[in-house]
Amino acid sequence: GVAAVLAFAGSGGLGQQGGDSPSDSIGQVQLELAPWGTRRSGDEIVAEVERRVAGIPGVIPELAIQKDGPQQGKPIQLRLLASNWDLLMRTAAETRTAFGGVEGFVNIDDTRPLPGIDWAIEVDREMAGRFGADITTIGTIVQLVTRGALLDTIRPDDSDEELDIRVRFPERDRLLSTLEQMKLRTENGLVPLSNFIEIKPEKSLGEITRFDTVRYVDVRADVAPGVNANEKIAEITAWLEQNPLPDGVAHIFRGDQEEQAESMAFLGAAFIGALGLMFAILLAQFNSIYNSVLVLTAVVMSVAGVLIGMMVMAQPFSIIMTGTGIVALAGIVVNNNIVLIDTYQELARRMPKLEAIIRTAEQRIRPVLLTTITTMAGLAPMMFATSIDFSAFGALFAAGPFSPGAWAAFSGSVLQIGSPAALWWVQLATAVVFGLGVSTFLTLLVTPAALAARIWVNEGLFGRYGRAHRALGAAVLVGERRRRFFAETARRRALRRAGAPDLVWPDLIQGDQSAQAAKRPPYADAAE
């Protein structure tokens, strides 16, 4: 399943995983896999690579899988910041030890400078002055052993840049012992350099890294297959709360945690902005705050369908893809509710409002269901990571449609399930499919019920019936009022037991009253 192998010396390579290559890397080998469908599973290849390199003596192998999208490196990255360098080094060492005790962490490393030695040459100026030695000349001689003494510069005819002309000892003589054996010509003759210089070893410092002008060290780790990185970050956060860092040391999470936080903030702002624009457009269209808020409420409640879909399909909640699916779902939900409410407002001008709600649901159930079914059916292949290989059609006709086994090979290769290109859109399609299914229920049932609730509240609680009932309940029920109250209560109970009354239009009872009266039920007067 391997198409090509590329080897690099040192920490360099193609497509670094977010700069996560350890600073003590001695080499890197990159594998380019064969096209998907012509090889075995990538997990099997990774497992075999790990098994083969595990037994190499003297080498610590670390396997990294190339990621699609921004390269954030290892999923667990804890950044420690402090101005006190020694305190920062001690804290980084303790934190890395703590990472080693967390189950599920692999390939743990940190960005502390590698141990090394730098040689410092100290010149005793008083002693050099006694021998008549010049400090500048001493520096030039030291450069002969190191990077070379600069004599002049030259600009070639075919170059726009100047080149340095340096002179230094042959490679075999570039040693510290050479400095001790060299002699400097002075006014008093040749004087050994060892008379007034001292060579001391010091700890080397390869680089200085700062974040917001504060020095830092990153402690990083990969997670084993099947381990949720967010759960491990929560575990590390709990450990930091139980074991606070020393005073003067701060910490922040980087890597996937930082990327998720930035993506969540962006999508949250985009979703709120989209809802605000939708509200402004709906308010201008419906001229009703209640109807506009009702549509946006349906959008928010449809997110429950997205969460149900994540649980049913056993998928993690992706900030990018699932969030994008929620934003796309909002457009479809708003469209269905706009059609429903616009139809209701049109019918409410010609008939009673409650009847208009029923007629609206009857008229719009077909287009809403058609929109839902066609969208869900169209996204179903994406939800199940199914793709079509159109090259199989060309191979079928090239081999001959009637050749033996042609159709069997065609049916086995035309549909590809689980290809890397199809896996990109699984979470987005799942969010739209399940969210749309729940939003259809909200559109056809909850939205009409919310429209009717407004009518019942206005005409019942705050209308003439509501005022009469409140006055009747506040009065002393004696005599005729008591009798009328209980009679009205009994009549309402009888109407509920008799079922829903037939609605009679005012324009139908104009004209032949006797013909219409024959068709009316005995409780029509009470219903009116």
N, C-alpha and C positions, 0 to 999 in steps of 0.2 A: 503493500500500500504506500510505499515511499517513492516519490517521483524524482527527488533530487536531494542532495546533502551538501550543505555549505558549512565550512569550518573557518573560524576566526580566532586569532591569537589575542589574548587580553580580554577586556570587558566589552569591546566593540562588537557590532553585528548589525544586521538589517532589522528594522522594525523593533527597536527596543521596547520592552513592555513597560512603558511609562518611566524609563530610567531606573528600573528596579534591579538591574544587574548588580550583584554584590561587588563591593570595591576590591575584594581580594580574588576576583575571577582571574583564572589563568587561561581561559579559552571558552569558546562558545561554538556549539554545533547546532545548526538549524536544519530541520527536516521539512521539506515541502511534500505534502501528501498528494497522492493521485486524485483525480476528480471523484467527487462523491458518486456513488453508484457503481464504480469500477473497483472499489476496494472494500475492505471490511470496515467495521465501525472504528471511529476515531478513538473511542475509549479503549478498545482492544489494542490498538497500536500504541497508545500511551502506556498501557499496562506492560506491554512487552518491552518498550524502551526502558521503563523504570526497572524491570527485572534484569535487563542486560547490563545496565550501567551500575547497578547496586554493588557489584563485586569488584569494581576497579579499586585496587589498593592505593591509599594516599590521596584520594580525590573525593571530595564531597559533591555528589551530583545534585543539581537542583533543576527540576523540570518545570517549564512555564509554557502554557498554551496561549497562542496568539488570540487576542480578543478583537471583536469587531467594535468599531466606534472608537471613542476617545480612550487612549491607553492610560489607565489610572494605576497600573501596577498591581501590587498585592492588595487584596481586599481589606486587610487589617493593617492600618498604619497609624501609630500613635506618635505624635510629635511632642517632644519635651523641650521646653524653652527655659533658659536661665542665663543670667549674666555671669554667675560664678562658674567658671569652666570646670574646676575640680568637682564641685557639687553636681554639675550636669553629668559628668562622666560616671560618678558613683550611682546616681539615680538611673541612668541608662543601663548600667550593668545589672542593677537590681530588677529593673523592669523586664529586661530580656530573660533573666532567670525566672521571673514570674510567668512570662509567656511560655516558657518551656514546660511549666506544670499545667497548662490548660489543655484539656483533651480536645483533639481535633485540629490543633495548630501544627503546621508543618512548614519547613523551609523558613525558619526564624532567622532573622539577621537584623543588624542595625547599621547606622551610618557613622559610628565612631571612627576616628582616624585609625588607620592601621599602624601597628607598632613598628617603629623604625628608628634609625640613628642618623643624625646629622652631626658633622664634625665642625666645631667652632674653633677658629684660630684667633687667639688673643695675643696682642702685641704689647709688650712691656715698653711703653714709650720712654720711660726714664732710662732703661737699659739701652734701648736703641739709640737714644741721644748720646749716650756715653761712647758708643762705638761709631757715631757719626752716620748712622743708617737713616735713609729717607723713607718715611712711611709710604709714600706713593710708590716708590720703587719696590717695597715689600709687597704691596698689593699686586703689582704687575707680575712679579715672580710667582705669586700664588696662582694667578690666572693661567700661567703657563702649564700648571698641573691640572687645572680644572677645565674651564670652557675656553681658554685661550685668550691671549692678550690682543686687544684691538690695535692694529697698525694704521689702517686707513680704510676707505670705502672706494668702491668702483661701480660705475654704471655701465653695463654692457650696451653695445649698440642696439641689440634686439630686445632690450628690457627697459621699462619705465621706472624700475625700482633700483635702489642702490644695494649693493652687496657688501657685507663686511669682509675685510681681509684680516684674519686672525692667525696667530702663530702659537703653537703649543707643542708639548713633548709628545713623542710617540706613545701609543696606547700602553705599551708595556711599562712605561716610566711614569704613568699618571697614578702614582701611589702616594700615600701619606709619608712613607719613609723617604721618598724623594725630597720632600720639603726639609726634612731633618738633616739630609746630607748636603743640601745646596748651600752655597756660599755667596755672600753679597759683597760686591766691590765697593769699598768705601775709601775715604781719604787715608785711613790707617791700614789699608790692604784688604785682603779677602777675609770676611767675617762669617762664620757659620750662622745660619738663620736660627738654629736651635738655641743660640745664646740669648735671644730676646723674644721668641715666640713660644706659645704653649698650645698644644692641640688637645681639645677636650671633646668627648662625645656628649651629645644632647639628644633628647627625644625629638623626633621629626614630627612636623605638622604639615600634612599633605595639602589640606585645604581648610578654609574657614567659611562656614555656612551660616547665614543669618536669615531670620524671618522677622520683618518689622524691626530691624536693627538689633534683634536679640539672637544670640547664638542658640542653635538647636541641634537635636539628634533625633532621628526617626528610628523607632523600633517597629519592624514589619514582620508579617507572617502571612502565609497562605493557609487556606482551610482544606481539610481533607474532603474527598468526594462525599456528597450527601450531607455536608454540614452547612447550616445556615450562617452566613457571615454576620447578619444583623443580630442573631441571638448571641453570637460570641462577642460582638461589640457591647451588647448589654451586660454580658458577664464581666467583661473587662471594666466597664463603667462601675458595676457594683463592687468589684475588687478595689478600684480607686477610691470609692466612698468609704470602704472599710479600712483601707490602708492609705491615708492621705499622703500626698507627696510632700517632701520637705518644703519649708518656707523658702520662697524665692524661685521655685520651679513650677511652671504652668504647663498645661497639656491641652492639646486639641487633637481631634481625629481627622485624618486625611484619607485619601484614597476613595474607595467606593462610598464611604459614609459622607464625605464632603461633596462628592458628585451627586449623591441622592438628595442631600439637603439643598443644593443649588437647583437641581431639577424640580424638586418639590416646590420651592419658592417661586420659580418661574411659572410652572404650570398652575399653581394656586393663584398667582396674580393674573395669568391669562384667563383662567376660568372665571374669576370674579369680574374681570373686565368684559368678558363675553356676556356674562349675565347682565351686567350694567347696560351694555349696548342693546341686548335683547329687550330689557325692560323699557328703555327709551323708545324703541321701535314699536313694541306692543302697546305702550301707552298712547302713542300717536295713532295707532291703528284702531284700537278698541275704545279709546277715550274712557277707560275704566281702570282704576288702580286694582280693584279686586280681581278682574279677569287677567290682568298682567301678572299679578303676584301668583295667581292660580297656575298659570302656565309655567312660571319659573319654579314653583313648588313641585310640579310634576317632573321637571328636569332633575331637581335635587333628589327626589324620592326614587328616581330610576337608577341612581347609583347603587341602591340596594340590590338590584338585579345583577350589577357588575360583580359585587362581592359574592353573591350566590354562585355566579359562574366560576369565579376563582376557586371556590371551595369544591364545587362539583367536578371541575376539571383538574383539581389538585395542582393548581398553578400558583406561583408566587406573584405578589402584587408588584408589577414593574412600574416604577415612577414614570418612565418615558412612554412605553408602549401602552400600558393600561390607562395612564393619564390621557394620552392622545385619543384612545378609544372613548373615554368619557366625554371629551370635548366634541368628538365626532357624533357621539350618541345624542348630545344635547341638541344638535341641529335637527335630527329626525324627530325627537320628542316635541320640540317647539313647533315643527311643521304640522304634525298631527293635531296638536291642541289648537293651533291657529285655525285650521280647517274646521274643527269641531265648534269652536266658540263663534267663528264668523257665521257659520250656518245657523247656529242658535240665535244670534242677534238678528239675522235676516227673517227667520220664522217668527220670532217674538213680536215682530211688528204686525203680524196678521192673525195671531191666535194667542190664547192664554200661555203664560210663560212655562208652566209645568208641562203643558201639552207640547210646547215647542222643544223642551228638553228631550221628551220621548221621541218626537219625530226626528230630532237631530241625531240621536243615537242610532235610530233605524236607518237613516240615510247615509251616515258616515261610517257605519261598521264595515261595509264592503271595501271602500278605498283604504281605510286604516289597516284592515287585515291583509289586503293585497300588498300594501307597502311593507308591512312587517314580514309576511311570508317570503316575498321575493328577496328582500334584503337578507333575511336569515339564511335562506337557501343559497344565495350567492356567496355569503361569507362562510358557509359550512366547510367547504374544502380548505379554506385558510385556517379555520379553527382546528381542523384535524391534520394540519401540516401536509396537505396533499397537493401535489403539483403535477402538471402534464408535461411530458417530454415530447415536444412536437417533432424533434428529430427522428423519433420512432416511426412517424408516418412516412418520412422519406426513406428510411431503411426498409419499411414494408413494401413500398412500391418498387424500390430498387431490387429487392430480392424476388419480387413477384408475388402478388396477393394470393395466388393459387398454388404456390410452392408448398411442399410438406413442412409443417411446423412453423410457417410464417406467422400465422395468426396467434399461435401460442406464444411465440417470442414477442410479438407485438403487444399482446395483452399483459405480458409480464414486465414490459419496459415502459409502456406509455404512462402508467401511473406510478409516481414516486411518492412515498410516504416518509416523512421525517427528513427531507433534504434540508441542508443548512439555509438555503434561500427561503424555504417555506417556514422554517422555525422563527424567522424574524417577526412574522405577522400573527403568530398564534395568539398571543395575549391581547393584541388589539382587536382581532376578530372575535375572541371570546367575550371581551367587554361589550362590544356592540351587539352580538347575538343575544346574550342573556339580558343585557340591559334593555334591549328593544322588546324582548318578550314581556318583561315586567312593565315597561312603559305602556305597552298596548293595553294591559289590564287597567292601568291608571287612567289612560285616555278614555276608554269606553265605559268605565264604571265609576272611578273616583271623581273624574272631572265633571260628569253630569250630576253626580250626587252633591258635589260642592256648589254647583250652580243652583241646584234645587234648595240646598241649605240656606243660601242667601235669600231666596224667595220666602221660604218658610219663616225665617227670622224676621224679615221686613214686614210681611203681611200678618204673621201670627203674633210675634212677641211685641213688635212696635206698631202694628197696624190697628184697625178698628176692633178686630177680635181680641187682640192682646189687651187693649185699653179696657174693653168691656169685661174681660175676665179678671183683670186686676181690680177694677171697681167692684165687681161682684164679690170677689174674695175678701175685699176690705170691709164691705158692708155687713151689717148684722143680718143673717139669713133667718128671717122670721116671716110668717104669713105667706103672702102671695109670692114674694121673692124666693123664699125657700122652695115653694112648690115648683116655680119656674126653673130654678137651678137644677133640681133633681130630675125634672122632666127633660131638660136639655141634655143632661148627662146620660139618661136612659136612651134618648133618641140617638145620641152619638154611638153608644155601645151597640145599638141595633144596626146602625149603618156599617160599623166595622164587621159585624158578623155576617151581614148580607153581601160583603165583597165590594169591589171597586165599582162605582156607578158609571154609567155611560155618559160620555161628555156630549152635550148638545150645543151646537153652534148657534149664536144669536141670529145669524142671517138665515138659518134653516127654519126657525119658528115664525119668520115673517111670511105672511100669505095665508096658506090654508092651515089655520090653527088646529082644526079638528083632525086633519090627516096626520099631523105631527104628534098630536096628543095621543093618538091610538098607538103609536110606536113607542111612547115613553114608558119607562117602568114606573111602578107605583111610588117609588121613592125619589123620582126625578126632582120634585119640588124641594124636597129636603136637600138634595145634592146641590141644586142651584143656590 
